[in-house]
Amino acid sequence: MSWLALALTPGVGPARFFRVFAEGEAGLERLPELLGDAHARAYRKVLAEGRAEAVQARAAELGVRPVGAWEADYPAPLRHLADPPPLVYLKGGWPANRPAVAVVGSRRAQPWALDFTRNLTRTLAEAGVAVISGLARGVDTAAHEGALAGGGPTLAVLGSGVDVVYPPENADLAARLTLMSELPLGSGPSAGSFPRRNRLIAALADVVVIVQAPEKSGALITAALAAELGREVLAVPGRPSDWASRGSNRLLRDGAGVLLEPADVFDALGIATGKAGEALPEPEGEAGRLWRALRQRGEALPDDLALDLGLNAAEVLGLLTQLELSGHVRALPGGRYEAAG
């Protein structure tokens, strides 16, 4: 709990956290020296009040996992950031072994751009590519919808806590996605939170796609961050006179790759069109037994699987999380699951 407590300490952001983390456990003993007396006192208060335990308990109630930089399943691409979040909150499973493409753009995208986005992300998902976006209105929403239609995993990185869906009209959509945020549970959206979440989107993706963006679109921030991280940036061209495409057209002028069809994304990923890797190996042990039972049922609730297999609910939920992360199962609306491999 010590690292989680430090991550939750007021005033300890990424720079201060990783200054201590670089020293290992010994750094926690040297907090006054490394961070000053005030931050050391704040850390001890967090420990004494049991805030880390409280956060874990609340997260468990919501089906959320706090994942810290000190843990093996912390998303590895985030470590490449200059200011990686010490802690992210994850709701749902995320297959780390698949290529990932971020698809972002205008909240006021035109109908052609929304149709293009849905067709693109459906094709990517059908090929086994994971789709990342931000759940915003417009292109983001269309990106998630297309990925779901293609049966693939899709991650929404939020500018709010994972338990606060914004915009609220996307609540039903959010229930079908994997959600991630670095903001504490209960945090509402704010103007400053969206540019910061964009850096997570850029880091998590292998390729970043801008479908349509005006000159001051937040999607351009994502594109700039992606370029800094060495990710390939693709943009969909629009009419030169169209204000809604002025930002994405300027990206093309400045050297972004041209995206005309899904094959352009597959080329950027370095994979054959429509083939995102080898078939997943069959899981072993109890996880394999559960996966085979789920394939026979088609889809099921965890309680049904517990009865089929003679396991308790906690064991089944743990196995389902393991299988989600490996890409073998998908979560469905209403708490149901289906086999994906």
Secondary structure, DSSP 8 states (H G I E B T S, - for coil): -HHHHHHTSTT--HHHHHHHHTTTHHHHHTHHHHH-HHHHHHHHHHHHHTHHHHHHHHHHHHT-EEEETTSTTS-GGGGGSSS--SEEEEES---TTS-EEEEE--TT--HHHHHHHHHHHHHHHHTT-EEEE---TTHHHHHHHHHHHTT--EEEE-SS-TTS-SSGGGHHHHTTSEEEESS-TT----TTHHHHHHHHHHHH-SEEEE----TT-HHHHHHHHHHHTT-EEEE----TT-GGGHHHHHHHHTT-EE-SSHHHHHHHHTS-TT--SS------HHHHHHHHHHHHHSEE-HHHHHHHHT--HHHHHHHHHHHHHHTSEEE-GGG-EEE--
